[in-house]
């Protein structure tokens, strides 16, 4: 494998769940009673894999298998309970619908702010803004507040930002399904170009055709463990037959 | 803590962008914009002045200037804490997706409010100037003492930031925090020399043999700071206080600035800053995992 950009080393992640609902001072004061209500949930139990430059690795698995947790660990949102995630270069998560956009600010204000949040300097963000707007095909609406945008427009703008911040690793978590066919195609073209230019992609999708199309390798997660790891042609049939078994 | 500060420095442009965003959002859909943040202090000061000067018949010179000089720092502190309490909690959807130093969130709230605070001082000096032109102080409203203002602002900023770190971090886990802060600030308004003077407190407690309580009262750093703002900003004039129970009010000059109390306040403020930042850093990785 060529140069490694994402190295996931024996990562474990546990969460503590409280059944009493939201946190409050009451739960703290009644900690000896509340403690019984706190349950440990092991989401990932020792997962290791690598993503190289110019490579796309897809994560597949049932809901709750730990895919999104794994992506969040790569994006440095969580700290692993044990193990390590080592990334090289800039990691850009593709934000899901609307997250990170302020509804009262205009499209362009949000573009600049979001690209800075993903690591660009103000100068770079300003230079890149025109290109981002053009890619998103929002046109003259870009000066209107984002609350007036349709969900498709918001998704397009979000995708346009994440793809123009010179990321080395792109994290794509099932967000492409909102655009129309033409935009979906544009995104897929971009992903191929991005890979060809040496970018790495971590991809989560329940759409097997999309997974087959882009992935160099597929990691099948099941209950926080890797059930299978290999090329799409090897893993997907196994995964699908397991899914349809009672 | 040093590595955390280094990381924060790397993200300084994002911090400014977030401050700018806060300022923009606040008045985005209002016609009068920044003016609204002045309506509250000016209206409050007007009401307090009418009540004390005419109902309670306090005969202090330039009473409204004293109230304004104390109320502006108080309201900065108040809005800072109310805003920063929600700063992390409100940003949970985004911090679940993107990494950036989390301390940027409360810091942006504090800095945005600090900028408002500075702008309010421009209005304060304009007010002082009008008062001077209309009623005529003995001395000019602008004295060399104003040079001390930056020091006060720095201490005030450190205190507000430190408490904001604590409030914003704990409010993620226990939303009761913002209600506690709301009640505490409401009570603090009465326990801070805004409507009255620290001299009022001094004589009231001394007459009852409770000299120590005067110092305990000033362990509240906001109380010491508001008095310091007054002594820095309001030109010399006589205030009216009651020297003891049952005695007639007398007019007098303010007591000399108590440097001992001031240094204690400086120490408390920076202690809040350091402890607040340490606590915030300890908790920040758990924000996205709150039970």
Interface residues (C-beta under 8 A of the other chain):
Chain A: X15 X16 X17 X18 X22 X23 X24 X25 X26 X28 X38 X72 X75 X76 X77 X78 X79 X91 X93 X95 X96 X99 X100 X102 X104 X105 X109 X112 X113 X116 X117 X118 X121 X122 X145
Chain B: X13 X14 X16 X17 X18 X21 X24 X25 X28 X29 X93 X94 X95 X96 X97 X98 X99 X100 X172 X173 X174 X175 X176 X177 X285 X288 X289 X290 X291
